[in-house]
Amino acid sequence: MGVEAQMQRALDQLTDEIQHANSVAELLLDAHKSQGFW
């Protein structure tokens, strides 16, 4: 496997983790809003 392919795979994994973190953050925000904290 070439270096480019390894880097692309690492980037894809990082992107997935970032998207997952964003989803969790949005869920937490929605929970706060629905409980009237903001």
N, CA, C and O atoms as a GROMACS GRO file, in nm:
protein
  152
    1MET      N    1   0.085  -0.120   0.000
    1MET     CA    2   0.000   0.000   0.000
    1MET      C    3   0.088   0.125   0.000
    1MET      O    4   0.183   0.135   0.078
    2GLY      N    5   0.057   0.218  -0.088
    2GLY     CA    6   0.139   0.338  -0.098
    2GLY      C    7   0.112   0.436   0.015
    2GLY      O    8   0.014   0.425   0.088
    3VAL      N    9   0.200   0.532   0.026
    3VAL     CA   10   0.188   0.633   0.131
    3VAL      C   11   0.059   0.713   0.112
    3VAL      O   12  -0.011   0.743   0.208
    4GLU      N   13   0.028   0.746  -0.014
    4GLU     CA   14  -0.093   0.825  -0.041
    4GLU      C   15  -0.218   0.752   0.007
    4GLU      O   16  -0.308   0.811   0.067
    5ALA      N   17  -0.222   0.621  -0.021
    5ALA     CA   18  -0.338   0.541   0.020
    5ALA      C   19  -0.350   0.537   0.172
    5ALA      O   20  -0.460   0.545   0.226
    6GLN      N   21  -0.237   0.523   0.239
    6GLN     CA   22  -0.239   0.521   0.386
    6GLN      C   23  -0.288   0.655   0.441
    6GLN      O   24  -0.368   0.658   0.535
    7MET      N   25  -0.240   0.764   0.382
    7MET     CA   26  -0.281   0.896   0.428
    7MET      C   27  -0.430   0.917   0.404
    7MET      O   28  -0.500   0.971   0.488
    8GLN      N   29  -0.478   0.872   0.287
    8GLN     CA   30  -0.620   0.888   0.254
    8GLN      C   31  -0.706   0.810   0.352
    8GLN      O   32  -0.812   0.857   0.395
    9ARG      N   33  -0.660   0.691   0.388
    9ARG     CA   34  -0.738   0.609   0.482
    9ARG      C   35  -0.741   0.676   0.619
    9ARG      O   36  -0.845   0.678   0.686
   10ALA      N   37  -0.628   0.732   0.661
   10ALA     CA   38  -0.623   0.800   0.790
   10ALA      C   39  -0.714   0.922   0.788
   10ALA      O   40  -0.783   0.950   0.886
   11LEU      N   41  -0.715   0.995   0.676
   11LEU     CA   42  -0.802   1.113   0.664
   11LEU      C   43  -0.949   1.073   0.670
   11LEU      O   44  -1.029   1.138   0.736
   12ASP      N   45  -0.983   0.965   0.600
   12ASP     CA   46  -1.122   0.919   0.602
   12ASP      C   47  -1.164   0.882   0.743
   12ASP      O   48  -1.276   0.914   0.786
   13GLN      N   49  -1.075   0.816   0.816
   13GLN     CA   50  -1.108   0.776   0.953
   13GLN      C   51  -1.127   0.899   1.041
   13GLN      O   52  -1.219   0.905   1.122
   14LEU      N   53  -1.038   0.997   1.024
   14LEU     CA   54  -1.048   1.120   1.102
   14LEU      C   55  -1.179   1.193   1.071
   14LEU      O   56  -1.245   1.244   1.162
   15THR      N   57  -1.215   1.198   0.943
   15THR     CA   58  -1.339   1.263   0.903
   15THR      C   59  -1.458   1.195   0.968
   15THR      O   60  -1.549   1.262   1.016
   16ASP      N   61  -1.459   1.062   0.970
   16ASP     CA   62  -1.568   0.988   1.033
   16ASP      C   63  -1.578   1.023   1.180
   16ASP      O   64  -1.687   1.044   1.233
   17GLU      N   65  -1.463   1.031   1.248
   17GLU     CA   66  -1.464   1.061   1.390
   17GLU      C   67  -1.514   1.203   1.416
   17GLU      O   68  -1.588   1.226   1.512
   18ILE      N   69  -1.475   1.297   1.331
   18ILE     CA   70  -1.521   1.435   1.346
   18ILE      C   71  -1.671   1.444   1.325
   18ILE      O   72  -1.741   1.511   1.401
   19GLN      N   73  -1.722   1.375   1.222
   19GLN     CA   74  -1.865   1.377   1.197
   19GLN      C   75  -1.941   1.315   1.313
   19GLN      O   76  -2.048   1.363   1.350
   20HIS      N   77  -1.886   1.209   1.371
   20HIS     CA   78  -1.951   1.145   1.486
   20HIS      C   79  -1.954   1.241   1.604
   20HIS      O   80  -2.056   1.253   1.673
   21ALA      N   81  -1.841   1.310   1.628
   21ALA     CA   82  -1.836   1.406   1.738
   21ALA      C   83  -1.937   1.518   1.717
   21ALA      O   84  -2.002   1.562   1.812
   22ASN      N   85  -1.950   1.565   1.592
   22ASN     CA   86  -2.047   1.670   1.562
   22ASN      C   87  -2.189   1.622   1.589
   22ASN      O   88  -2.270   1.698   1.642
   23SER      N   89  -2.219   1.498   1.553
   23SER     CA   90  -2.352   1.442   1.576
   23SER      C   91  -2.382   1.439   1.726
   23SER      O   92  -2.492   1.475   1.768
   24VAL      N   93  -2.285   1.396   1.805
   24VAL     CA   94  -2.303   1.389   1.950
   24VAL      C   95  -2.325   1.529   2.006
   24VAL      O   96  -2.412   1.549   2.090
   25ALA      N   97  -2.246   1.626   1.958
   25ALA     CA   98  -2.260   1.763   2.006
   25ALA      C   99  -2.398   1.818   1.973
   25ALA      O  100  -2.459   1.887   2.054
   26GLU      N  101  -2.447   1.789   1.853
   26GLU     CA  102  -2.580   1.837   1.815
   26GLU      C  103  -2.688   1.775   1.903
   26GLU      O  104  -2.782   1.843   1.943
   27LEU      N  105  -2.674   1.646   1.933
   27LEU     CA  106  -2.770   1.580   2.020
   27LEU      C  107  -2.771   1.647   2.158
   27LEU      O  108  -2.877   1.669   2.216
   28LEU      N  109  -2.652   1.678   2.210
   28LEU     CA  110  -2.643   1.743   2.340
   28LEU      C  111  -2.706   1.882   2.336
   28LEU      O  112  -2.776   1.921   2.428
   29LEU      N  113  -2.680   1.956   2.228
   29LEU     CA  114  -2.739   2.088   2.213
   29LEU      C  115  -2.892   2.079   2.210
   29LEU      O  116  -2.960   2.156   2.276
   30ASP      N  117  -2.943   1.986   2.132
   30ASP     CA  118  -3.088   1.969   2.123
   30ASP      C  119  -3.145   1.935   2.260
   30ASP      O  120  -3.252   1.985   2.296
   31ALA      N  121  -3.077   1.850   2.335
   31ALA     CA  122  -3.126   1.812   2.467
   31ALA      C  123  -3.131   1.935   2.558
   31ALA      O  124  -3.228   1.953   2.632
   32HIS      N  125  -3.027   2.018   2.552
   32HIS     CA  126  -3.026   2.140   2.634
   32HIS      C  127  -3.140   2.233   2.594
   32HIS      O  128  -3.210   2.286   2.680
   33LYS      N  129  -3.158   2.252   2.464
   33LYS     CA  130  -3.262   2.343   2.417
   33LYS      C  131  -3.401   2.293   2.459
   33LYS      O  132  -3.485   2.372   2.502
   34SER      N  133  -3.424   2.163   2.446
   34SER     CA  134  -3.556   2.109   2.477
   34SER      C  135  -3.585   2.120   2.627
   34SER      O  136  -3.701   2.121   2.668
   35GLN      N  137  -3.481   2.129   2.708
   35GLN     CA  138  -3.502   2.142   2.852
   35GLN      C  139  -3.500   2.289   2.895
   35GLN      O  140  -3.512   2.320   3.013
   36GLY      N  141  -3.484   2.378   2.798
   36GLY     CA  142  -3.496   2.520   2.827
   36GLY      C  143  -3.374   2.584   2.892
   36GLY      O  144  -3.388   2.688   2.956
   37PHE      N  145  -3.257   2.525   2.876
   37PHE     CA  146  -3.138   2.586   2.934
   37PHE      C  147  -3.096   2.710   2.856
   37PHE      O  148  -3.039   2.803   2.913
   38TRP      N  149  -3.124   2.710   2.723
   38TRP     CA  150  -3.085   2.824   2.642
   38TRP      C  151  -3.206   2.889   2.578
   38TRP      O  152  -3.192   2.988   2.506
   0.00000   0.00000   0.00000
